[in-house]
Amino acid sequence: MAVSQQWVLVEMVQAFYEAPAYHLILEGILILWIIRLIFSKTYKLQERSDLTEKEKEELIEEWHPEPLVPPVSKDHPALNYNIVTGPPSHTIIVNGKECINFASFNFLGLLDNERVKAAALASLRKYGVGTCGPRGFYGTFDVHLELEERLAKFMRTEEAILYSYGFATIASAIPAYSKRGDIVFVDEAACFAIQKGLQASRSSIKYFKHNDMKDLERLLKEQEVEDQKNPRKARVTRRFIVAEGLYMNTGDICPLPQLVELKYKYKVRIFLEVC
């Protein structure tokens, strides 16, 4: 046993002589640093002296808090409201002056339609006035099912679904169908609701120039070439075109006949946002 221990000690000494110089220097520095940490004195934080009541009162009197917001004059534009009277139709009365309304989504002028007004009054008399919200929370009414059936017949589709909010329609419809790995061709002038839907879908996004069907077809051709290189992946990849019927950001109408033509030519699906 003593011989084995002696042999281990000899090996350690031999390894010490064979070790590189920088190893020995580094180990020496580490050893000295550990010794210094062990024997160094610990320092206590200086105890805070308690203030007397008089000193506290003096500090409170001397303290002047800064205002949370800068002072605003009474004639600031934010404090002088523009008062609107009457319905927000194509023309609007602002501060008693008739103006052209450029800040409305009433593109079709339905707010002034007498049939719409009469139907709204009839609904108020039958269902009353209350809060609105998702059907899953507030329940499905007979008018919901009736409108969905009429919309499906008008659009010549099997079924239709109603949303309680136009923004939520396209923002939730896109990620419901387009998933990670799918490809979406989007008009570069797409509205904010479409952008949020695209973010939620986590799909591969390719933008084409606004209402430029040639640029869209260029992207579709490039994708067709890519699909030919990897047909196995192409079989499981869905492709969509996203456009607006009437663009919120530009006021332009999309060339729907050309979109439908490209849809059938390159076998893609179309999301058309028209709210």
Disulfide bonds with the S-S distance in Angstrom:
none
